[in-house]
């Protein structure tokens, strides 16, 4: 595992076996009502889908956490 500097995003990118960290938007339904979106990091999309219900994954493949968080705040629906 090595840490590389991404010149495009200006952020560190974790590299493990040649796979860069990506970010996904997850939508959770609150028991009190309403929904909340948040960003999580993952290295392997298949592993992400194995532990998170597909219906909760709003979008994947963001290169930076900031990009994913901006998309979380967008009022439009995202496709995963």
C-alpha positions as CSV (number, residue, x, y, z in Angstrom):
1,X,0.0,0.0,0.0
2,X,1.4,3.4,-0.9
3,X,0.2,7.0,-0.8
4,X,0.5,9.0,-3.9
5,X,-0.2,12.7,-4.5
6,X,-2.9,13.3,-7.1
7,X,-1.9,16.4,-9.2
8,X,-5.4,16.7,-10.6
9,X,-7.4,16.9,-7.4
10,X,-4.6,18.1,-5.1
11,X,-5.4,15.4,-2.6
12,X,-3.7,12.2,-1.5
13,X,-4.9,9.0,-3.2
14,X,-4.4,5.7,-1.5
15,X,-3.2,3.0,-3.8
16,X,-3.4,-0.6,-2.9
17,X,-2.4,-3.2,-5.5
18,X,-2.8,-0.6,-8.2
19,X,-6.3,0.4,-7.3
20,X,-7.0,4.0,-6.4
21,X,-9.5,4.9,-3.7
22,X,-12.9,6.0,-5.1
23,X,-15.9,7.5,-3.3
24,X,-19.5,6.6,-3.4
25,X,-22.6,8.4,-2.3
26,X,-24.8,6.4,0.1
27,X,-28.4,7.3,1.0
28,X,-29.7,6.2,4.4
29,X,-33.4,6.4,5.4
30,X,-33.8,7.6,9.0
31,X,-36.1,5.8,11.3
32,X,-37.6,9.2,12.3
33,X,-38.3,9.9,8.6
34,X,-36.3,11.6,6.0
35,X,-33.1,10.7,4.1
36,X,-29.5,11.5,4.5
37,X,-26.7,11.2,1.9
38,X,-23.1,10.8,2.7
39,X,-19.8,9.9,1.0
40,X,-17.7,6.8,1.8
41,X,-14.4,5.6,0.4
42,X,-13.9,2.2,-1.3
43,X,-11.2,0.4,-3.2
44,X,-13.3,-2.2,-4.9
45,X,-16.8,-1.6,-6.2
46,X,-17.7,-5.3,-6.0
47,X,-16.8,-5.3,-2.3
48,X,-18.7,-2.1,-1.7
49,X,-21.9,-3.7,-3.3
50,X,-21.4,-6.8,-1.2
51,X,-21.6,-4.9,2.1
52,X,-24.0,-2.0,1.2
53,X,-27.5,-2.6,-0.2
54,X,-27.6,-1.7,-3.9
55,X,-30.7,0.4,-3.4
56,X,-28.7,2.6,-0.9
57,X,-25.8,3.3,-3.4
58,X,-26.8,6.5,-5.2
59,X,-23.6,7.0,-7.2
60,X,-20.0,5.6,-7.4
61,X,-16.6,6.4,-8.9
62,X,-15.9,9.9,-7.6
63,X,-12.2,10.6,-7.6
64,X,-12.3,12.8,-4.5
65,X,-14.3,13.1,-1.3
66,X,-15.0,16.7,-2.1
67,X,-16.5,15.9,-5.5
68,X,-18.7,13.2,-3.8
69,X,-19.8,15.6,-1.1
70,X,-20.7,18.3,-3.6
71,X,-22.9,15.7,-5.5
72,X,-24.5,14.8,-2.1
73,X,-25.6,18.4,-1.7
74,X,-27.1,18.6,-5.2
75,X,-30.9,18.6,-5.3
76,X,-31.1,16.3,-8.3
77,X,-31.3,12.6,-8.2
78,X,-28.1,10.7,-9.0
79,X,-27.9,7.3,-10.7
80,X,-25.4,4.7,-9.3
